[in-house]
């Protein structure tokens, strides 16, 4: 039976990095309550750090690229913005689901078949929009 690994080895294992005898370590973690608990804590820490980094990155984008006006969103939908600005707006939409939702609404109101936004961003904007609507109905 394998002895409990130190925290560094367990952290590397949880991060998916190459660890000597990975199968043996996986078997040990599954059978050892102490290591299973430490692995869960490591996974939770990783998720928290990832969420914090995403949140920070989003706030930097929102601070550096201000929300576009309704007229600029309409120009974006029609394809009338320069390429450099289109890239900036896409970055902003990824960081600001409210603006992404405004672009979706503008595209749908204009009769566009599909909005010019990445599919993952569209799903996120719809989810945020739905959560906001659900929160307002509860008040």
C-alpha positions as a printed Julia matrix, in Angstrom:
139×3 Matrix{Float64}:
   0.0    0.0     0.0
   1.24   3.44   -0.9
   1.94   5.98    1.81
   0.14   9.34    1.74
   1.79  11.79   -0.69
   2.9   15.24    0.38
   0.78  18.28   -0.54
   2.92  19.23   -3.55
   2.53  15.82   -5.17
  -1.2   15.83   -4.45
  -1.57  19.36   -5.87
   0.24  18.33   -9.07
  -1.99  15.26   -9.3
  -5.15  17.4    -8.91
  -3.88  19.84  -11.56
  -3.5   16.97  -14.0
   0.28  17.23  -14.17
   2.4   14.18  -14.74
   3.09  12.35  -11.51
   5.15   9.21  -11.13
   2.79   6.23  -10.8
  -0.37   8.26  -11.46
  -2.6    5.16  -11.41
  -1.21   4.09   -8.06
  -1.77   7.61   -6.67
  -5.35   7.67   -8.01
  -6.06   4.33   -6.33
  -4.58   5.6    -3.08
  -6.62   8.84   -3.14
  -9.81   6.85   -3.77
  -9.12   4.56   -0.8
  -7.66   7.07    1.7
 -10.2    9.39    3.37
  -7.5   11.88    4.41
  -6.04  12.19    0.89
  -9.52  12.29   -0.67
 -10.39  15.26    1.58
  -7.1   17.01    0.72
  -7.71  16.41   -3.01
 -11.21  17.92   -2.74
  -9.78  20.96   -0.95
  -7.13  21.31   -3.65
  -9.79  21.14   -6.39
 -11.91  23.75   -4.59
  -8.89  26.02   -4.19
  -8.12  25.66   -7.89
 -11.69  26.55   -8.84
 -11.68  29.59   -6.54
  -8.39  30.81   -7.98
  -9.63  30.33  -11.53
 -12.85  32.22  -10.76
 -10.89  35.07   -9.14
  -8.58  35.34  -12.14
 -11.54  35.38  -14.55
 -13.3   38.02  -12.45
 -10.16  40.18  -12.37
  -9.63  39.8   -16.11
 -13.24  40.79  -16.74
 -12.98  43.87  -14.55
  -9.79  44.94  -16.39
 -11.54  44.59  -19.76
 -14.62  46.46  -18.52
 -12.44  49.27  -17.16
 -10.32  49.57  -20.31
 -13.12  49.18  -22.89
 -16.2   51.19  -21.85
 -19.74  50.04  -22.63
 -20.7   50.92  -26.21
 -23.61  53.2   -27.0
 -26.79  51.82  -28.56
 -25.75  53.42  -31.86
 -22.38  51.67  -31.78
 -24.04  48.33  -30.99
 -26.31  48.86  -34.01
 -23.26  49.63  -36.18
 -21.57  46.49  -34.85
 -24.62  44.38  -35.73
 -24.66  45.84  -39.26
 -20.91  45.25  -39.65
 -20.13  48.96  -39.86
 -17.38  49.17  -37.25
 -13.68  48.9   -38.11
 -11.98  45.57  -37.4
  -9.95  46.9   -34.44
 -13.14  48.21  -32.79
 -14.99  44.96  -33.54
 -12.28  43.09  -31.62
 -12.56  45.53  -28.71
 -16.33  45.18  -28.64
 -16.1   41.38  -28.67
 -13.71  41.56  -25.71
 -16.12  43.87  -23.93
 -19.1   41.63  -24.66
 -17.19  38.68  -23.19
 -16.56  40.67  -20.0
 -19.98  42.36  -19.83
 -22.94  40.01  -20.29
 -25.35  42.97  -20.06
 -23.84  44.5   -23.22
 -23.76  41.08  -24.88
 -27.47  40.76  -24.16
 -28.07  44.24  -25.58
 -26.27  43.16  -28.78
 -28.39  40.0   -28.92
 -31.57  42.0   -28.47
 -30.51  44.51  -31.13
 -29.71  41.69  -33.57
 -33.05  40.01  -32.97
 -34.97  43.31  -33.23
 -33.2   44.03  -36.52
 -34.28  40.66  -37.89
 -30.78  39.22  -38.01
 -30.83  35.43  -38.26
 -27.87  34.93  -35.94
 -26.12  37.56  -33.84
 -22.42  38.13  -34.57
 -21.28  36.84  -31.18
 -19.47  33.64  -30.16
 -21.9   30.86  -29.16
 -20.44  30.5   -25.65
 -20.91  34.23  -25.07
 -24.5   34.07  -26.3
 -25.26  31.26  -23.83
 -23.64  33.19  -20.97
 -25.48  36.4   -21.81
 -28.79  34.56  -21.94
 -28.09  32.9   -18.58
 -27.18  36.24  -16.95
 -30.22  37.9   -18.5
 -32.47  35.09  -17.23
 -30.95  35.27  -13.71
 -31.52  39.05  -13.63
 -35.1   38.64  -14.8
 -35.72  35.88  -12.21
 -34.25  38.1    -9.46
 -36.54  40.98  -10.44
 -39.65  38.76  -10.38
 -38.84  37.6    -6.85
 -38.65  41.16   -5.5
